[in-house]
Amino acid sequence: MTLTRFETDGRLAVITMANQAKRNALSDAMITEILESLRQAEAAKARCVILRSEPGVKIWSAGHDISELPKSHRDPLGWSDPLRVVIRAIEEFPAPIIALIEGGVWGGACEMALACDIIVATPDSTFAITPAKLGIPYNVTGLLTFMNAANLHVVKEMAFTARPVDAKRALLVGLINHLVEPREITEFCIEMARGIEKMAPLAIAVMKEELRVLASAHSITPRMFERVQGMRRKVYDSTDYVEGVKAFQEKRPPVFQGE
Ligand code: YXS
């Protein structure tokens, strides 16, 4: 593993993203390593997992690796996209996952952090929902992750402005569980994990799965789903989608034409 580190003592597993050169962008390779760590944690019957960056970073993760997004005419967030796969793996992991956040959390990484069960962040953390900045039609289950993490008006403001929300506001709106100073956050999360370890793992695993099932229980008809999928296709087929990705790669602000 070159982009992450994995440590476990059998009860607690810690996954550290360690690719600051690319601001921990969630590339296929990075996600493959996170999935392998989750598999090892499950095999070790870990009772709690901490997902973190290296201490002291300015960017926890820059989100989906933009260079790996399809150029156009293909759903950028389809079922088998690595980001979708790791979100499901986090949601289905049979023990609590604590997201230990330091620095900026962008786009798909914001969803990945919010898919974790408990979010603990330092005061310098920020959270940004960025599809609108890149012309990307986020997918239905991805938006549900955000909806389950915060009030709809907050989610809409974050999604429509793509502006980062600072940790203080994130705590106020319930996006995160705790705000903890950098020098204390590791100990804080480990102490919480040690407390979880003492609880009944089978009861926790089933309650986590019940809460996942309940949180995803929304009635949407096949016709409704196909309609929004058709609307999403128009977006990822648009010149705006091409412009969003191109502007990032050319390190300039995007100019969207609405077509
Ligand atoms: O130029 P080099 O080779 O050094 O690489 C640069 C960046 O290109 C690279 N990098 C990324 N590569 C792929 N995907 C990314 N998301 C990504 N972000 C950064 O890392 C190297 C250092 O980046 P640089 O110079 O910009 O660092 P910085 O410290 O000045 O700024 C850090 C950020 C995170 C503020 C800045 O890199 C940035 O704004 N990154 C993009 C954040 C973002 O919009 N993420 C959303 C990705 S798309 C996604 O997650 C979903 C599909 S969606 O958008 O729908 O939610």
Boltz pocket constraint, residues with backbone or C-beta under 6 A from the ligand:
constraints:
  - pocket:
      binder: B
      contacts: [[A, 20], [A, 21], [A, 22], [A, 23], [A, 25], [A, 26], [A, 59], [A, 61], [A, 62], [A, 63], [A, 64], [A, 65], [A, 66], [A, 67], [A, 76], [A, 104], [A, 106], [A, 107], [A, 108], [A, 109], [A, 129], [A, 130], [A, 131], [A, 132], [A, 133], [A, 134], [A, 136], [A, 138]]
      max_distance: 6.0
